[in-house]
Amino acid sequence: MGRAGVTPPPKKPAPCPICGRPAVAAFTPFCSARCSDVDLGRWLSDRYVIPAEDEDGTDPPPERSE
Ligand SMILES: [Zn+2]
């Protein structure tokens, strides 16, 4: 009447959708904050139009010529 030692296999975390590495619990479903950022950036750029080279987000004040 003893149960056979059947242990369910541990759930494997899904790989990071950005780089394919094993995801880290703290950044699920990503492997790192960096990949989380990348995904967020993709999502934003898909939703809004963001110039790709504007990384610091600071625009110089417009020159006024009068
Ligand atoms: Zn990753």
N, CA, C, O and the ligand as a Tripos MOL2 file, in Angstrom:
@<TRIPOS>MOLECULE
protein
  265   263    67     0     0
PROTEIN
NO_CHARGES

@<TRIPOS>ATOM
      1 N           0.8190   -1.2160    0.0000 N.3       1 MET1
      2 CA          0.0000    0.0000    0.0000 C.3       1 MET1
      3 C           0.8530    1.2660    0.0000 C.2       1 MET1
      4 O           0.3560    2.3780    0.1830 O.2       1 MET1
      5 N           2.0860    1.0690   -0.2010 N.am      2 GLY2
      6 CA          2.9180    2.2710   -0.2230 C.3       2 GLY2
      7 C           2.9190    2.8960   -1.6080 C.2       2 GLY2
      8 O           2.9880    2.2170   -2.6320 O.2       2 GLY2
      9 N           2.8420    4.1540   -1.5910 N.am      3 ARG3
     10 CA          2.8720    4.8380   -2.8830 C.3       3 ARG3
     11 C           4.2760    4.7800   -3.4760 C.2       3 ARG3
     12 O           5.2870    4.8710   -2.7800 O.2       3 ARG3
     13 N           4.2830    4.6310   -4.7390 N.am      4 ALA4
     14 CA          5.5850    4.6830   -5.3900 C.3       4 ALA4
     15 C           6.1070    6.1140   -5.3190 C.2       4 ALA4
     16 O           5.3480    7.0830   -5.3330 O.2       4 ALA4
     17 N           7.3640    6.2030   -5.2480 N.am      5 GLY5
     18 CA          7.9330    7.5450   -5.1140 C.3       5 GLY5
     19 C           7.8190    8.3470   -6.3950 C.2       5 GLY5
     20 O           8.7840    8.5310   -7.1370 O.2       5 GLY5
     21 N           6.6050    8.8160   -6.6250 N.am      6 VAL6
     22 CA          6.4130    9.6330   -7.8320 C.3       6 VAL6
     23 C           6.3960   11.0990   -7.4380 C.2       6 VAL6
     24 O           5.4420   11.5820   -6.8290 O.2       6 VAL6
     25 N           7.4140   11.7660   -7.7750 N.am      7 THR7
     26 CA          7.4620   13.1980   -7.4730 C.3       7 THR7
     27 C           7.2750   13.9980   -8.7600 C.2       7 THR7
     28 O           7.9390   13.7480   -9.7660 O.2       7 THR7
     29 N           6.3820   14.9400   -8.7090 N.am      8 PRO8
     30 CA          6.1750   15.7600   -9.9100 C.3       8 PRO8
     31 C           7.4430   16.5230  -10.2390 C.2       8 PRO8
     32 O           8.1380   16.9990   -9.3420 O.2       8 PRO8
     33 N           7.7380   16.6390  -11.4950 N.am      9 PRO9
     34 CA          8.9560   17.3700  -11.8820 C.3       9 PRO9
     35 C           8.8190   18.8360  -11.5190 C.2       9 PRO9
     36 O           7.7370   19.4130  -11.6330 O.2       9 PRO9
     37 N           9.8980   19.4290  -11.0890 N.am     10 PRO10
     38 CA          9.8480   20.8620  -10.7470 C.3      10 PRO10
     39 C           9.5330   21.6950  -11.9770 C.2      10 PRO10
     40 O          10.0070   21.4300  -13.0820 O.2      10 PRO10
     41 N           8.7230   22.6980  -11.7450 N.am     11 LYS11
     42 CA          8.3630   23.5380  -12.8900 C.3      11 LYS11
     43 C           9.5670   24.3240  -13.3720 C.2      11 LYS11
     44 O          10.2400   25.0180  -12.6090 O.2      11 LYS11
     45 N           9.8060   24.1940  -14.6330 N.am     12 LYS12
     46 CA         10.8970   24.9870  -15.1860 C.3      12 LYS12
     47 C          10.3830   26.3800  -15.5310 C.2      12 LYS12
     48 O           9.3480   26.5280  -16.1820 O.2      12 LYS12
     49 N          11.1020   27.3780  -15.0970 N.am     13 PRO13
     50 CA         10.6800   28.7390  -15.4560 C.3      13 PRO13
     51 C          10.8210   28.9490  -16.9460 C.2      13 PRO13
     52 O          11.7530   28.4570  -17.5820 O.2      13 PRO13
     53 N           9.8710   29.6910  -17.4860 N.am     14 ALA14
     54 CA          9.9490   29.9720  -18.9180 C.3      14 ALA14
     55 C          11.1920   30.8100  -19.2010 C.2      14 ALA14
     56 O          11.5670   31.6630  -18.3970 O.2      14 ALA14
     57 N          11.8130   30.5700  -20.3170 N.am     15 PRO15
     58 CA         13.0050   31.3550  -20.6550 C.3      15 PRO15
     59 C          12.6630   32.8080  -20.9070 C.2      15 PRO15
     60 O          11.5540   33.1500  -21.3170 O.2      15 PRO15
     61 N          13.6290   33.6340  -20.6550 N.am     16 CYS16
     62 CA         13.4570   35.0640  -20.8860 C.3      16 CYS16
     63 C          13.0730   35.3190  -22.3430 C.2      16 CYS16
     64 O          13.7760   34.8720  -23.2490 O.2      16 CYS16
     65 N          11.9750   36.0280  -22.5820 N.am     17 PRO17
     66 CA         11.5270   36.2710  -23.9600 C.3      17 PRO17
     67 C          12.4720   37.1790  -24.7320 C.2      17 PRO17
     68 O          12.4000   37.2690  -25.9580 O.2      17 PRO17
     69 N          13.3490   37.8450  -24.0120 N.am     18 ILE18
     70 CA         14.2540   38.7730  -24.6820 C.3      18 ILE18
     71 C          15.5100   38.0660  -25.1570 C.2      18 ILE18
     72 O          15.8840   38.1590  -26.3260 O.2      18 ILE18
     73 N          16.1590   37.3560  -24.2400 N.am     19 CYS19
     74 CA         17.4520   36.7700  -24.5940 C.3      19 CYS19
     75 C          17.4400   35.2450  -24.5190 C.2      19 CYS19
     76 O          18.3830   34.5950  -24.9690 O.2      19 CYS19
     77 N          16.3720   34.6700  -23.9480 N.am     20 GLY20
     78 CA         16.2630   33.2200  -23.9410 C.3      20 GLY20
     79 C          16.9220   32.5430  -22.7530 C.2      20 GLY20
     80 O          16.8810   31.3180  -22.6380 O.2      20 GLY20
     81 N          17.5270   33.3240  -21.8670 N.am     21 ARG21
     82 CA         18.1300   32.7380  -20.6800 C.3      21 ARG21
     83 C          17.0340   32.3810  -19.6760 C.2      21 ARG21
     84 O          15.9190   32.8960  -19.7530 O.2      21 ARG21
     85 N          17.3630   31.4990  -18.7360 N.am     22 PRO22
     86 CA         16.3740   31.1460  -17.7140 C.3      22 PRO22
     87 C          15.9340   32.3840  -16.9430 C.2      22 PRO22
     88 O          16.7510   33.2040  -16.5250 O.2      22 PRO22
     89 N          14.6160   32.4960  -16.7690 N.am     23 ALA23
     90 CA         14.1000   33.6680  -16.0800 C.3      23 ALA23
     91 C          14.4420   33.6350  -14.5960 C.2      23 ALA23
     92 O          14.5910   32.5680  -14.0010 O.2      23 ALA23
     93 N          14.5630   34.8110  -14.0170 N.am     24 VAL24
     94 CA         14.8170   34.9390  -12.5820 C.3      24 VAL24
     95 C          13.5260   35.3890  -11.9140 C.2      24 VAL24
     96 O          12.8180   36.2620  -12.4160 O.2      24 VAL24
     97 N          13.2330   34.7720  -10.7630 N.am     25 ALA25
     98 CA         11.9570   35.0400  -10.1060 C.3      25 ALA25
     99 C          11.7260   36.5260   -9.8810 C.2      25 ALA25
    100 O          10.6110   37.0250  -10.0340 O.2      25 ALA25
    101 N          12.7800   37.2170   -9.5210 N.am     26 ALA26
    102 CA         12.6460   38.6410   -9.2010 C.3      26 ALA26
    103 C          12.2450   39.4610  -10.4210 C.2      26 ALA26
    104 O          11.6640   40.5390  -10.2950 O.2      26 ALA26
    105 N          12.5650   38.9300  -11.6130 N.am     27 PHE27
    106 CA         12.2990   39.7020  -12.8300 C.3      27 PHE27
    107 C          11.3600   38.9740  -13.7780 C.2      27 PHE27
    108 O          11.2610   39.3140  -14.9570 O.2      27 PHE27
    109 N          10.6670   37.9640  -13.2480 N.am     28 THR28
    110 CA          9.7700   37.1830  -14.0810 C.3      28 THR28
    111 C           8.9210   38.0730  -14.9700 C.2      28 THR28
    112 O           8.4010   39.0750  -14.4780 O.2      28 THR28
    113 N           8.7500   37.7720  -16.2340 N.am     29 PRO29
    114 CA          9.2880   36.5800  -16.8890 C.3      29 PRO29
    115 C          10.6620   36.7870  -17.4990 C.2      29 PRO29
    116 O          11.0810   36.0290  -18.3730 O.2      29 PRO29
    117 N          11.3520   37.8000  -17.0440 N.am     30 PHE30
    118 CA         12.6410   38.0890  -17.6550 C.3      30 PHE30
    119 C          13.7760   37.5590  -16.7910 C.2      30 PHE30
    120 O          13.5500   37.0830  -15.6780 O.2      30 PHE30
    121 N          14.9930   37.6440  -17.3060 N.am     31 CYS31
    122 CA         16.1350   37.1130  -16.5670 C.3      31 CYS31
    123 C          16.8300   38.2120  -15.7870 C.2      31 CYS31
    124 O          17.6330   37.9460  -14.8930 O.2      31 CYS31
    125 N          16.5120   39.4430  -16.1340 N.am     32 SER32
    126 CA         17.1920   40.5390  -15.4570 C.3      32 SER32
    127 C          16.4100   41.8280  -15.6640 C.2      32 SER32
    128 O          15.5210   41.9060  -16.5130 O.2      32 SER32
    129 N          16.7550   42.8320  -14.8780 N.am     33 ALA33
    130 CA         16.0900   44.1250  -15.0230 C.3      33 ALA33
    131 C          16.3640   44.7030  -16.4070 C.2      33 ALA33
    132 O          15.5440   45.4230  -16.9760 O.2      33 ALA33
    133 N          17.5240   44.3700  -16.9220 N.am     34 ARG34
    134 CA         17.8880   44.8980  -18.2280 C.3      34 ARG34
    135 C          16.9310   44.4040  -19.3110 C.2      34 ARG34
    136 O          16.4450   45.1730  -20.1400 O.2      34 ARG34
    137 N          16.6790   43.0980  -19.2750 N.am     35 CYS35
    138 CA         15.7760   42.5360  -20.2730 C.3      35 CYS35
    139 C          14.3580   43.0670  -20.0570 C.2      35 CYS35
    140 O          13.6140   43.2770  -21.0140 O.2      35 CYS35
    141 N          13.9950   43.2790  -18.8000 N.am     36 SER36
    142 CA         12.6920   43.8600  -18.5150 C.3      36 SER36
    143 C          12.5950   45.2460  -19.1430 C.2      36 SER36
    144 O          11.5660   45.6310  -19.6980 O.2      36 SER36
    145 N          13.6920   45.9790  -19.0390 N.am     37 ASP37
    146 CA         13.7390   47.3030  -19.6360 C.3      37 ASP37
    147 C          13.6200   47.2330  -21.1470 C.2      37 ASP37
    148 O          12.9280   48.0370  -21.7710 O.2      37 ASP37
    149 N          14.2970   46.2700  -21.7160 N.am     38 VAL38
    150 CA         14.2620   46.1160  -23.1640 C.3      38 VAL38
    151 C          12.8370   45.8640  -23.6310 C.2      38 VAL38
    152 O          12.3720   46.4350  -24.6170 O.2      38 VAL38
    153 N          12.1590   44.9960  -22.8950 N.am     39 ASP39
    154 CA         10.7880   44.6730  -23.2790 C.3      39 ASP39
    155 C           9.8980   45.8900  -23.1280 C.2      39 ASP39
    156 O           9.0400   46.1510  -23.9720 O.2      39 ASP39
    157 N          10.1010   46.6240  -22.0640 N.am     40 LEU40
    158 CA          9.3110   47.8280  -21.8460 C.3      40 LEU40
    159 C           9.5720   48.8300  -22.9650 C.2      40 LEU40
    160 O           8.6520   49.4730  -23.4700 O.2      40 LEU40
    161 N          10.8280   48.9480  -23.3360 N.am     41 GLY41
    162 CA         11.1860   49.8540  -24.4130 C.3      41 GLY41
    163 C          10.5190   49.4500  -25.7180 C.2      41 GLY41
    164 O          10.0390   50.2960  -26.4710 O.2      41 GLY41
    165 N          10.4950   48.1640  -25.9730 N.am     42 ARG42
    166 CA          9.8430   47.6830  -27.1970 C.3      42 ARG42
    167 C           8.3600   48.0040  -27.1660 C.2      42 ARG42
    168 O           7.7680   48.4440  -28.1510 O.2      42 ARG42
    169 N           7.7880   47.7670  -26.0040 N.am     43 TRP43
    170 CA          6.3480   48.0000  -25.8780 C.3      43 TRP43
    171 C           6.0450   49.4650  -26.0890 C.2      43 TRP43
    172 O           5.0950   49.8240  -26.7840 O.2      43 TRP43
    173 N           6.8670   50.3130  -25.4780 N.am     44 LEU44
    174 CA          6.6310   51.7470  -25.6020 C.3      44 LEU44
    175 C           6.8350   52.2040  -27.0340 C.2      44 LEU44
    176 O           6.0460   52.9820  -27.5690 O.2      44 LEU44
    177 N           7.8990   51.7160  -27.6450 N.am     45 SER45
    178 CA          8.1890   52.1650  -29.0000 C.3      45 SER45
    179 C           7.1410   51.6410  -29.9650 C.2      45 SER45
    180 O           6.9300   52.2020  -31.0410 O.2      45 SER45
    181 N           6.4870   50.5590  -29.5670 N.am     46 ASP46
    182 CA          5.4270   50.0360  -30.4110 C.3      46 ASP46
    183 C           4.1690   50.8750  -30.2500 C.2      46 ASP46
    184 O           3.3650   51.0110  -31.1730 O.2      46 ASP46
    185 N           4.0210   51.4300  -29.0620 N.am     47 ARG47
    186 CA          2.8090   52.1810  -28.7700 C.3      47 ARG47
    187 C           2.9890   53.6450  -29.1210 C.2      47 ARG47
    188 O           2.0870   54.2850  -29.6620 O.2      47 ARG47
    189 N           4.1400   54.1540  -28.8140 N.am     48 TYR48
    190 CA          4.4150   55.5370  -29.1370 C.3      48 TYR48
    191 C           5.5590   55.6030  -30.1310 C.2      48 TYR48
    192 O           6.3160   54.6480  -30.3020 O.2      48 TYR48
    193 N           5.6650   56.7380  -30.7740 N.am     49 VAL49
    194 CA          6.7810   56.9010  -31.6890 C.3      49 VAL49
    195 C           7.9230   57.5830  -30.9490 C.2      49 VAL49
    196 O           7.8420   58.7590  -30.5930 O.2      49 VAL49
    197 N           8.9760   56.8260  -30.7270 N.am     50 ILE50
    198 CA         10.1130   57.3770  -30.0020 C.3      50 ILE50
    199 C          11.3420   57.3170  -30.8970 C.2      50 ILE50
    200 O          11.6720   56.2600  -31.4350 O.2      50 ILE50
    201 N          12.0150   58.4460  -31.0540 N.am     51 PRO51
    202 CA         13.2550   58.4210  -31.8320 C.3      51 PRO51
    203 C          14.2590   57.4760  -31.2030 C.2      51 PRO51
    204 O          14.5090   57.5310  -29.9980 O.2      51 PRO51
    205 N          14.8280   56.6180  -32.0130 N.am     52 ALA52
    206 CA         15.6670   55.5450  -31.4940 C.3      52 ALA52
    207 C          16.9450   56.0630  -30.8640 C.2      52 ALA52
    208 O          17.5110   55.4130  -29.9840 O.2      52 ALA52
    209 N          17.4090   57.2300  -31.3060 N.am     53 GLU53
    210 CA         18.7090   57.6950  -30.8330 C.3      53 GLU53
    211 C          18.5890   58.6090  -29.6220 C.2      53 GLU53
    212 O          19.5960   59.0290  -29.0530 O.2      53 GLU53
    213 N          17.3870   58.9090  -29.2390 N.am     54 ASP54
    214 CA         17.1940   59.7790  -28.0850 C.3      54 ASP54
    215 C          17.2170   58.9410  -26.8250 C.2      54 ASP54
    216 O          16.1770   58.4730  -26.3620 O.2      54 ASP54
    217 N          18.3980   58.7510  -26.2730 N.am     55 GLU55
    218 CA         18.5100   57.8320  -25.1420 C.3      55 GLU55
    219 C          18.4090   58.5300  -23.8000 C.2      55 GLU55
    220 O          17.8550   57.9720  -22.8530 O.2      55 GLU55
    221 N          18.9340   59.7380  -23.7050 N.am     56 ASP56
    222 CA         18.8990   60.3860  -22.3920 C.3      56 ASP56
    223 C          17.5960   61.1370  -22.1640 C.2      56 ASP56
    224 O          17.2730   61.5060  -21.0350 O.2      56 ASP56
    225 N          16.8570   61.3600  -23.2280 N.am     57 GLY57
    226 CA         15.5410   61.9680  -23.0690 C.3      57 GLY57
    227 C          15.5750   63.4500  -22.7810 C.2      57 GLY57
    228 O          14.5670   64.0420  -22.3940 O.2      57 GLY57
    229 N          16.7370   64.0490  -22.9700 N.am     58 THR58
    230 CA         16.8120   65.4890  -22.7530 C.3      58 THR58
    231 C          16.9500   66.1920  -24.0930 C.2      58 THR58
    232 O          17.8910   65.9520  -24.8500 O.2      58 THR58
    233 N          16.0180   67.0400  -24.3580 N.am     59 ASP59
    234 CA         16.0850   67.7710  -25.6110 C.3      59 ASP59
    235 C          16.6870   69.1440  -25.3620 C.2      59 ASP59
    236 O          16.3690   69.7990  -24.3690 O.2      59 ASP59
    237 N          17.5440   69.5710  -26.2500 N.am     60 PRO60
    238 CA         18.0850   70.9320  -26.1200 C.3      60 PRO60
    239 C          16.9650   71.9380  -26.3670 C.2      60 PRO60
    240 O          16.0630   71.6890  -27.1670 O.2      60 PRO60
    241 N          17.0270   73.0550  -25.6880 N.am     61 PRO61
    242 CA         15.9810   74.0700  -25.8870 C.3      61 PRO61
    243 C          16.0160   74.5760  -27.3180 C.2      61 PRO61
    244 O          17.0880   74.7450  -27.8990 O.2      61 PRO61
    245 N          14.8680   74.8120  -27.8710 N.am     62 PRO62
    246 CA         14.8180   75.2850  -29.2650 C.3      62 PRO62
    247 C          15.4240   76.6700  -29.3930 C.2      62 PRO62
    248 O          15.2150   77.5510  -28.5580 O.2      62 PRO62
    249 N          16.1800   76.8300  -30.4640 N.am     63 GLU63
    250 CA         16.7870   78.1460  -30.6580 C.3      63 GLU63
    251 C          15.7510   79.1180  -31.1920 C.2      63 GLU63
    252 O          14.9860   78.8140  -32.1080 O.2      63 GLU63
    253 N          15.7530   80.2710  -30.6020 N.am     64 ARG64
    254 CA         14.7920   81.2750  -31.0560 C.3      64 ARG64
    255 C          15.5230   82.3300  -31.8640 C.2      64 ARG64
    256 O          16.4180   83.0110  -31.3630 O.2      64 ARG64
    257 N          15.1400   82.4480  -33.0800 N.am     65 SER65
    258 CA         15.7630   83.4710  -33.9160 C.3      65 SER65
    259 C          14.7060   84.5040  -34.2610 C.2      65 SER65
    260 O          13.7100   84.2150  -34.9230 O.2      65 SER65
    261 N          14.9540   85.7110  -33.7920 N.am     66 GLU66
    262 CA         13.9770   86.7460  -34.0750 C.3      66 GLU66
    263 C          14.6360   87.9050  -34.7990 C.2      66 GLU66
    264 O          13.9700   88.8860  -35.1280 O.2      66 GLU66
    265 ZN         16.9890   38.0800  -20.6390 Zn       67 ZN67
@<TRIPOS>BOND
     1     1     2 1
     2     2     3 1
     3     3     4 2
     4     3     5 am
     5     5     6 1
     6     6     7 1
     7     7     8 2
     8     7     9 am
     9     9    10 1
    10    10    11 1
    11    11    12 2
    12    11    13 am
    13    13    14 1
    14    14    15 1
    15    15    16 2
    16    15    17 am
    17    17    18 1
    18    18    19 1
    19    19    20 2
    20    19    21 am
    21    21    22 1
    22    22    23 1
    23    23    24 2
    24    23    25 am
    25    25    26 1
    26    26    27 1
    27    27    28 2
    28    27    29 am
    29    29    30 1
    30    30    31 1
    31    31    32 2
    32    31    33 am
    33    33    34 1
    34    34    35 1
    35    35    36 2
    36    35    37 am
    37    37    38 1
    38    38    39 1
    39    39    40 2
    40    39    41 am
    41    41    42 1
    42    42    43 1
    43    43    44 2
    44    43    45 am
    45    45    46 1
    46    46    47 1
    47    47    48 2
    48    47    49 am
    49    49    50 1
    50    50    51 1
    51    51    52 2
    52    51    53 am
    53    53    54 1
    54    54    55 1
    55    55    56 2
    56    55    57 am
    57    57    58 1
    58    58    59 1
    59    59    60 2
    60    59    61 am
    61    61    62 1
    62    62    63 1
    63    63    64 2
    64    63    65 am
    65    65    66 1
    66    66    67 1
    67    67    68 2
    68    67    69 am
    69    69    70 1
    70    70    71 1
    71    71    72 2
    72    71    73 am
    73    73    74 1
    74    74    75 1
    75    75    76 2
    76    75    77 am
    77    77    78 1
    78    78    79 1
    79    79    80 2
    80    79    81 am
    81    81    82 1
    82    82    83 1
    83    83    84 2
    84    83    85 am
    85    85    86 1
    86    86    87 1
    87    87    88 2
    88    87    89 am
    89    89    90 1
    90    90    91 1
    91    91    92 2
    92    91    93 am
    93    93    94 1
    94    94    95 1
    95    95    96 2
    96    95    97 am
    97    97    98 1
    98    98    99 1
    99    99   100 2
   100    99   101 am
   101   101   102 1
   102   102   103 1
   103   103   104 2
   104   103   105 am
   105   105   106 1
   106   106   107 1
   107   107   108 2
   108   107   109 am
   109   109   110 1
   110   110   111 1
   111   111   112 2
   112   111   113 am
   113   113   114 1
   114   114   115 1
   115   115   116 2
   116   115   117 am
   117   117   118 1
   118   118   119 1
   119   119   120 2
   120   119   121 am
   121   121   122 1
   122   122   123 1
   123   123   124 2
   124   123   125 am
   125   125   126 1
   126   126   127 1
   127   127   128 2
   128   127   129 am
   129   129   130 1
   130   130   131 1
   131   131   132 2
   132   131   133 am
   133   133   134 1
   134   134   135 1
   135   135   136 2
   136   135   137 am
   137   137   138 1
   138   138   139 1
   139   139   140 2
   140   139   141 am
   141   141   142 1
   142   142   143 1
   143   143   144 2
   144   143   145 am
   145   145   146 1
   146   146   147 1
   147   147   148 2
   148   147   149 am
   149   149   150 1
   150   150   151 1
   151   151   152 2
   152   151   153 am
   153   153   154 1
   154   154   155 1
   155   155   156 2
   156   155   157 am
   157   157   158 1
   158   158   159 1
   159   159   160 2
   160   159   161 am
   161   161   162 1
   162   162   163 1
   163   163   164 2
   164   163   165 am
   165   165   166 1
   166   166   167 1
   167   167   168 2
   168   167   169 am
   169   169   170 1
   170   170   171 1
   171   171   172 2
   172   171   173 am
   173   173   174 1
   174   174   175 1
   175   175   176 2
   176   175   177 am
   177   177   178 1
   178   178   179 1
   179   179   180 2
   180   179   181 am
   181   181   182 1
   182   182   183 1
   183   183   184 2
   184   183   185 am
   185   185   186 1
   186   186   187 1
   187   187   188 2
   188   187   189 am
   189   189   190 1
   190   190   191 1
   191   191   192 2
   192   191   193 am
   193   193   194 1
   194   194   195 1
   195   195   196 2
   196   195   197 am
   197   197   198 1
   198   198   199 1
   199   199   200 2
   200   199   201 am
   201   201   202 1
   202   202   203 1
   203   203   204 2
   204   203   205 am
   205   205   206 1
   206   206   207 1
   207   207   208 2
   208   207   209 am
   209   209   210 1
   210   210   211 1
   211   211   212 2
   212   211   213 am
   213   213   214 1
   214   214   215 1
   215   215   216 2
   216   215   217 am
   217   217   218 1
   218   218   219 1
   219   219   220 2
   220   219   221 am
   221   221   222 1
   222   222   223 1
   223   223   224 2
   224   223   225 am
   225   225   226 1
   226   226   227 1
   227   227   228 2
   228   227   229 am
   229   229   230 1
   230   230   231 1
   231   231   232 2
   232   231   233 am
   233   233   234 1
   234   234   235 1
   235   235   236 2
   236   235   237 am
   237   237   238 1
   238   238   239 1
   239   239   240 2
   240   239   241 am
   241   241   242 1
   242   242   243 1
   243   243   244 2
   244   243   245 am
   245   245   246 1
   246   246   247 1
   247   247   248 2
   248   247   249 am
   249   249   250 1
   250   250   251 1
   251   251   252 2
   252   251   253 am
   253   253   254 1
   254   254   255 1
   255   255   256 2
   256   255   257 am
   257   257   258 1
   258   258   259 1
   259   259   260 2
   260   259   261 am
   261   261   262 1
   262   262   263 1
   263   263   264 2
@<TRIPOS>SUBSTRUCTURE
     1 MET1         2 RESIDUE 1 A MET
     2 GLY2         6 RESIDUE 1 A GLY
     3 ARG3        10 RESIDUE 1 A ARG
     4 ALA4        14 RESIDUE 1 A ALA
     5 GLY5        18 RESIDUE 1 A GLY
     6 VAL6        22 RESIDUE 1 A VAL
     7 THR7        26 RESIDUE 1 A THR
     8 PRO8        30 RESIDUE 1 A PRO
     9 PRO9        34 RESIDUE 1 A PRO
    10 PRO10       38 RESIDUE 1 A PRO
    11 LYS11       42 RESIDUE 1 A LYS
    12 LYS12       46 RESIDUE 1 A LYS
    13 PRO13       50 RESIDUE 1 A PRO
    14 ALA14       54 RESIDUE 1 A ALA
    15 PRO15       58 RESIDUE 1 A PRO
    16 CYS16       62 RESIDUE 1 A CYS
    17 PRO17       66 RESIDUE 1 A PRO
    18 ILE18       70 RESIDUE 1 A ILE
    19 CYS19       74 RESIDUE 1 A CYS
    20 GLY20       78 RESIDUE 1 A GLY
    21 ARG21       82 RESIDUE 1 A ARG
    22 PRO22       86 RESIDUE 1 A PRO
    23 ALA23       90 RESIDUE 1 A ALA
    24 VAL24       94 RESIDUE 1 A VAL
    25 ALA25       98 RESIDUE 1 A ALA
    26 ALA26      102 RESIDUE 1 A ALA
    27 PHE27      106 RESIDUE 1 A PHE
    28 THR28      110 RESIDUE 1 A THR
    29 PRO29      114 RESIDUE 1 A PRO
    30 PHE30      118 RESIDUE 1 A PHE
    31 CYS31      122 RESIDUE 1 A CYS
    32 SER32      126 RESIDUE 1 A SER
    33 ALA33      130 RESIDUE 1 A ALA
    34 ARG34      134 RESIDUE 1 A ARG
    35 CYS35      138 RESIDUE 1 A CYS
    36 SER36      142 RESIDUE 1 A SER
    37 ASP37      146 RESIDUE 1 A ASP
    38 VAL38      150 RESIDUE 1 A VAL
    39 ASP39      154 RESIDUE 1 A ASP
    40 LEU40      158 RESIDUE 1 A LEU
    41 GLY41      162 RESIDUE 1 A GLY
    42 ARG42      166 RESIDUE 1 A ARG
    43 TRP43      170 RESIDUE 1 A TRP
    44 LEU44      174 RESIDUE 1 A LEU
    45 SER45      178 RESIDUE 1 A SER
    46 ASP46      182 RESIDUE 1 A ASP
    47 ARG47      186 RESIDUE 1 A ARG
    48 TYR48      190 RESIDUE 1 A TYR
    49 VAL49      194 RESIDUE 1 A VAL
    50 ILE50      198 RESIDUE 1 A ILE
    51 PRO51      202 RESIDUE 1 A PRO
    52 ALA52      206 RESIDUE 1 A ALA
    53 GLU53      210 RESIDUE 1 A GLU
    54 ASP54      214 RESIDUE 1 A ASP
    55 GLU55      218 RESIDUE 1 A GLU
    56 ASP56      222 RESIDUE 1 A ASP
    57 GLY57      226 RESIDUE 1 A GLY
    58 THR58      230 RESIDUE 1 A THR
    59 ASP59      234 RESIDUE 1 A ASP
    60 PRO60      238 RESIDUE 1 A PRO
    61 PRO61      242 RESIDUE 1 A PRO
    62 PRO62      246 RESIDUE 1 A PRO
    63 GLU63      250 RESIDUE 1 A GLU
    64 ARG64      254 RESIDUE 1 A ARG
    65 SER65      258 RESIDUE 1 A SER
    66 GLU66      262 RESIDUE 1 A GLU
    67 ZN67       265 GROUP 0 **** ****
